[in-house]
């Protein structure tokens, strides 16, 4: 599978964890956008072509599960989501 054109949106309030995952995912050929909260995640979804979302479950404010529920009711419902 050619991952070079695939972009993952990574949502985690722990920026260091996001950077670590970004390194591994980029080595696998993905592009990675890191955001610290779901407000910024919505902005990225609106501005970029995202192929997958990885979200932390324990985010401050809106948590990862609530964000996933929102996604399933939105125009982004076809994007796969991994909750960690």
Secondary structure as the mmCIF struct_conf table of DSSP 4:
data_model
#
loop_
_struct_conf.conf_type_id
_struct_conf.id
_struct_conf.beg_label_comp_id
_struct_conf.beg_label_asym_id
_struct_conf.beg_label_seq_id
_struct_conf.end_label_comp_id
_struct_conf.end_label_asym_id
_struct_conf.end_label_seq_id
TURN_TY1_P TURN_TY1_P1 UNK A 4 UNK A 5
STRN STRN1 UNK A 7 UNK A 11
BEND BEND1 UNK A 13 UNK A 13
HELX_RH_AL_P HELX_RH_AL_P1 UNK A 15 UNK A 27
TURN_TY1_P TURN_TY1_P2 UNK A 28 UNK A 29
STRN STRN2 UNK A 31 UNK A 35
BEND BEND2 UNK A 36 UNK A 37
HELX_RH_AL_P HELX_RH_AL_P2 UNK A 38 UNK A 47
BEND BEND3 UNK A 48 UNK A 48
BEND BEND4 UNK A 51 UNK A 51
STRN STRN3 UNK A 52 UNK A 55
BEND BEND5 UNK A 57 UNK A 58
BEND BEND6 UNK A 60 UNK A 62
HELX_RH_AL_P HELX_RH_AL_P3 UNK A 64 UNK A 72
TURN_TY1_P TURN_TY1_P3 UNK A 73 UNK A 73
BEND BEND7 UNK A 74 UNK A 74
TURN_TY1_P TURN_TY1_P4 UNK A 75 UNK A 78
BEND BEND8 UNK A 79 UNK A 79
STRN STRN4 UNK A 80 UNK A 83
#
